Amino acid sequence: MRGSEREAEFVDFVRAHRSDLVRTAVLLCAGDEAYAEDLVQTTLTKLYLAWAKVRRADRPLAYARTSLTNAFFDERRRAHRRRETSTGEDWALDSAVLDDDRSLRQVVLAALGQLGPRQRAVVVLRHWHDLDVIETARILGCSEGTVKSQNARALAHLRAVLGPERLLVAGEA
């Protein structure tokens, strides 16, 4: 494949799926949008470098989500990671969102932030992306039993923090 065709194909993929990757990264990062953007950029760079392999994958978006999740874990493992913090407006929210929705969003993101990285990844993949246990285990590189136990622990913690009625409302959104 010629370079220009390869680049055009990659650009089309990014245009189609970048917002999905950013939303996933924001959840993985418990609302830290600057950190999420950095993760997406790191992931897209890696995908671009491996595009020949990615484009041959049965499901390139699943490949990208796996890469994003791995980038998240890699960053969490770094002992001396330095990040800038954003003090700007919450650009990821639509301006028409009600204050109650913003409040609920902040509460849910704070609760996600209290989970460990693996539990947070399990919750995002299982409940945000509605992936089954098998696919979640494949993305995380762990057993199905680990996914089930991490999910159970994470949901128990979220129920304790959010309360069962708020968790139900957040899950419906």
Disulfide bonds with the S-S distance in Angstrom:
none
